[in-house]
Amino acid sequence: MKFHVASDEQIKAGETTDVYFSRTQKILKEEDISDRRVVAEVTAGSLPRDWQWAIFCGIDEVAQLFEGYPVNVWTIPEGKAFKPVDYRRRRVPLIVIEGPYGDFCTLETPMLGLTCQASGVATMAARVRRAAADKLLLAFGIRRMHPALAPMLDRAAYIGGCDGVSSLIGAEAIDKEPMGTMPHGLIIAMRDQVKAWKAFDKHMPEDVPRIALVDTYSDEKVEALKAAEALEGKLDGVRLDTPGSRKGSFPELVREIRWELDLRGYEHVDIIVSGGLDEYKIPGLVEAGADSFGVGTSISNAPVLNLAMDIVEVEGEPAAKRGKLGGRKQVWRCPKCMVDMITPIGNEAPKCPECGGKTESLLEPLIEGGELVKELPSPDQIRESVLNQLENLTLD
């Protein structure tokens, strides 16, 4: 028996493609036109759930996919926020690929898969980050998806704005230490929450925060005070993972626990909240006094972006299917107004239609003749870029 996952080699060889691309490759070869050069672009006609913007993610894996193939690839930077269309409602190219179509047609499917899902996860993480303001935000969602995806999920969540991730391999992907608390299983296996809290304190290294899970057997307020007393000043925080059937008003529960802890001199004890959270529930919990959030399903199970790849040029001549604009293009952005403009390749940089200022080209070379020509930024660098952009983005 083996896990149902494709290997790196199978993905890169195009074995995870749709069958019609392998048929296309065969026909082009039989017709002796495999080397016909095309320009193809990846765009998003719309975004899920009426989102107004998305975070582009997965470029490092796109580079891995196309490296060694006789193609040239340009992309907008990883972590860049984008809208699907420019100010004139023209689709914004996110990736541009130039080369012999017979050589890279089978890579369309995996390329879209790599970017559609990672971008969805990064976008949802960014939305949750925006809602949580400056509170600690941890990605807890790997248990909701195939374990083979854990590194991608946690990397995308971190890039989108999470402060840390729970999985061992995901933390390795971003060069961080994994972050988390304790499971209900520890408390239940020990048959006593106080014994479990004390055992955690006894056996965990000093640099691991003492966070007590306080919703296993009894009222969260009672357990929170019991944990504070049991650890005698060592308690860093209490975590609420209250099931939906017992929550009532979650903000009111947080507000009550905050009051009771503060009343007894435990102002330093943080309240960490997890369980069914998203960008709409978090603001009320922030207002109630929650200090940290563990967000799982809403991030890891984020809607994928509906990206599409289309040929727009064949042998130097504009060519596109109905509904798409032919010819290779450049994407320009006003750094002040965040307005995008699309022009045919070779045109001079346009002025911003709103402020009249200079615009900058967004598409950057990634692969030239099969060789990686760009130094890929670290997850920390990409995340910093995302956080800077969030100051000008809303959840509306």
N, C-alpha and C positions, 0 to 999 in steps of 0.2 A: 504494500500500500504506500502511496505517496500523497502529499498535500496537492490540492488542485490549484497549482500556481505555475505560471510560465517562467522559465529561466531567463536570465539576462540575454543569453545567446539567442533564445527563441524569439524574444521580443525584438531584438535588434535585427534579426534575419527576416522579420516580417511575418512570422508564423502566427501572430495573433491578429492578423488582418482579416477583413471581411473577404469572402470568397470571390466577390466580383472584382476585387483588385488583383488577385492572383490570376484571374481569367484575363483581365486587361493586360497584365504583364506578358502573358503568353501570346495574346493576339498581337501586341506591339512587336514582340520578337519575331513571330511568324511573318508579319508584314514588313519586317526589316526597318522598322521606324522606332525602335526602342530608344535611340539616341535623340529623338526629337525634343528639343529644349522648350520648356514651358516655364512660366512664372505662375506660381500659385500663392494665394493669400488666405490667411485664417482670420475670420471675423466672427462677431457675435451680433446677430440681428436684434436680439432683445436679451434681457436678463430675467432670471426667475423671480417670482413673488413681487414683481414691480420694483425691484431694486433699481436705484438710480445710478449706481456705480458698482464696480467690482475691482478686486485686487488680482492682478495677473501673476500666476505662480506656476512653477514646473519647468522653468527654462533650463535649469541644470540637467534635467533628464532629457529634455529636447536635444541639448547639446550631445549627451551621451548617445542618443538614438541616431543622430545624423552624422556623427563623427565617423570618418572613413568612407562615406559615400561621396560621389563626385557632384556635390551640390554647394550652393551658396545659400546661407540662411541669415536673415535679419529679423530681429525681434524688438519689441518695446522692452524696456528693462524689467527684470523680475521685481515684483513688489509695487509696480506702478499702478495707481488707481486709474481706471478708464471708464468711459461711457461707451456704449456700443456704437453710437453714431456721432458724427461731428455736428457743428452748429447748423449745417444745411441738411441734416438727416442722412448723410452718406456714411456707409459702414466704415468703421475704423479698422484698418489692417493691423493685427497684433503680431503676426508672423508672416514673413514673405520667404518663399523657397524658390530658387532658380536652379534648373538642372535638367538632365535627361529624364523624362517622365517614366520611362520604363525602368529606371534605376531606383526611383523612390516612391512610386505609386503605392506600393504595399505598406509604406510607413505611415500613410495618412491615418489609419485607424489607431495604431498605438500612440501616435503623436497627439491626436485629439483626446484620447483617453488620459494621457499624462497631464495635459493642461486643463481639461474640463473639470476633472475632479479636484486637483490640487488648488485650482483657482476658486472653486466653490468653497472649499474648506477655509482657505485663507480669507476669503471675503466674509464668511460667517464669523470667523474669529475676529476680524476687524470690526464688524458690527457689534459683537459682544464687548470688545475692548472699548468701543465708543460709549456703550451704555454703562460700563463699569467705571468710567473715568479713571482715576488713579489708584483704584483698589487692586489688590493682588488677584491675578487671574491665572488659573491652572487648567490645562487641557486634560480631561479625564476620559476621553471618548474612545480609546482604542478597543475596548471590549465590545463595542457595537459594530465593529467591522472586521473583515478578514485579517488575521494577525500578520499576514505577509505585507499588509499595507501600513503597519504601525510606523515605520520610519517616515514615510511620506506624509501620513496624517499628522504626526506630531511636528514635523518640520514645517508644514504649511500652517498649522495652528500657531506655532511660535512666530513665524514670519508675519502672520496676520495680527499679532499683538498679544498673544498669551505670554505670561511671564515665565512659565515653566510647563513641563510635561511629565506625565506619570510613568511612561514606559521606559524600561531600561534601554532598549534599542533606539527608541525615539530620542531620548536624551543624548545618546551617543551621536546621533545624526546632527545635533545642533551643538555638540561639544559642551554640554551642561550636565549637571548632576540631576538625576530624576527627583521629582518632588511629589509628595503624597503624605497621607496620614496613616490610618490603620483601617482594616476592614471589619465589618460586623463579625466575620468568621473568627477572628482572633478572640473577641469577647465571648462569643457563644462557645467556642472550643474550651475556653478556660472557665466557663459557666459563671463568671462574675466580672462585672465591668471594672470594679476597683482593682482586682487582681491583674486584669489585663492592662490597665493604665500604668500600674506600678511596674509590671514586667516590661512594658515598652520603655519606660524611663530607665530601668535597670540595664537593659541589654542594648539599647540603641546608642550610637556614638553621640557625644555631646553636641556636635554641630547639627544634629537632626532635631528640628523643632518638636516640642512636646505638645502634640495636638490630640486631644481626647475626643473620640466619637461618643456623643452623648444622647443617642436616641434609640438604643438597642432594647432596653427593658422597661423603662419608665419615663415619666415626664421629663422633657428636655431641660427645663429649668432646674428641677431637682438634681438631675445627673450633672449638669454643668457646675452647680455649687459643690456637689460631692467630689467632682474631679479636681476643682480648685483646692479644696481642703485636703484631698488625698495626696496631691503632689507638692503641697507645702511651698508655694511660691515658684515652683519650677514650670508650672503650666503656661505655655505660650498661647494656646487657643483651644476653643471647643468647636467641633464640627457637627453641623446639623445636616443629616441626610434623610430627613423625615419622609416616610412614604406619603403619597398623595392622599390616602384614605385617612390619615391622621393630621394632616397639615392645618386644616382650617385656614386661617389667614396667616400665611407664612411671614409677612412683614410684622404682624402683631406679635408673633412668637419671638422673632428676633428682637423686637423692641422690649419685650418683657424680660428676656434673658439679659439683655444689655443693662437694663435698670437694676436687676437683682445682683449682677456681678459688680457693677459700680458701687452699689449701696454697701457692699461688704468689703470694699477696698481692692477689688480685682479689675481695676480699670485697664491694666496692662494685658488682660486676657482678650485675645481677638475672637471674633465670631466668624467662622468659616462656613459657608453655605454651599450645598451641592444637591443635585437631584432635580432633573427636569427643568433646568434653567435655560433661558434664552435672552435675547436682547430686549425683550419687552417686559420680562419679569424682574430683571436685575435692578433697574432704577428705583423701584419701590423698596427693594431690600437694602440698597445703598442708603436711602433716606431713613430707613428704620435703624441703621447702625451696623450692618454687616461690613466686615473688614476684608474678606477674601471670598473668592468664588471658585468652585470646581465645576467646570462646564463640560459635559460629555456629549450626549447624543446630538444636540442641536448643531455642534461644530463638526463632529466626525461624520454625521449623516447629512451634512449640508447639501442642498440641491446642487447638482453639477451645472456648470455653464453649458449652454447650447452653442458650442463653437462649430464652425463649418469651414472646410477648406475648398476653395474653388480655383480652377485655372482661369487666369485673366489675360494671359498672353501666350502665344505659340509662335516660336521662331521669330520673335521680335515684333509680331503683329498683335494688336489688341484682340482678345477673344474671350468672351464670357457668356455664360448661360443667361437665360431670362431672369431678371430681377437682380442681377449683379452688374457692377460697373467694370468694363474692360480696361486693360492696361495696368502697368505697374504704377504704384502710387507712393507718395511720401506722406507721413503724418507729422503735422506741426502742432505745437502746443504753446499757448501763452503762459509762461510761468506765473504770471501775476493773476490772471483771471481764470486759469485752468480751462480755457476754451480750446478745443481741438479743431483743426482744419485739415482737409484732405485735398491734395493737388496731384496732378500727374507728375511722375518722376522727372526731375530736371528743371522744374519750375523754381523760381526764386522764392525765398521764404516770404510768405504773406504777412501782412500786418494783422494784429489782433482786431477782429471786428468790433470788439467792445471798448478797448482802451487805446487802440491804435499803436500799441507797443510791439516790440520785436517778438518773434516766435522762434522756438527751438525744434529741431527735428527729433522725433522720438525713436524711430527705427534705427537700431544699431547693428553692425555686423557681428554675427555669432560664429558662423562657419564659413570658411572660404576654401573651395576645392577640397572639401572633406576634412579640413584642419580647423581646430578650435583656435580662434583669433582673439578671443576676449577673455580677460581674467575674470572669472566668475566671482561675484561678491559673496561674502560669508552670510550665513543666516542672520547674524547680528546686524550687519550692514543693511541688509534688505529690510529687516524689522524696523530699524531706525527710520528708514525712508518711509515705510508705511505709517508709523506713528506721527511723523511730521506732516504727512498728507491728511491724516484724520482730523487735524485741527480745522480743516476747511471743508469737511464732509459731514453730512447729517444723515440720520436714519430715515428721513422722509422719502 
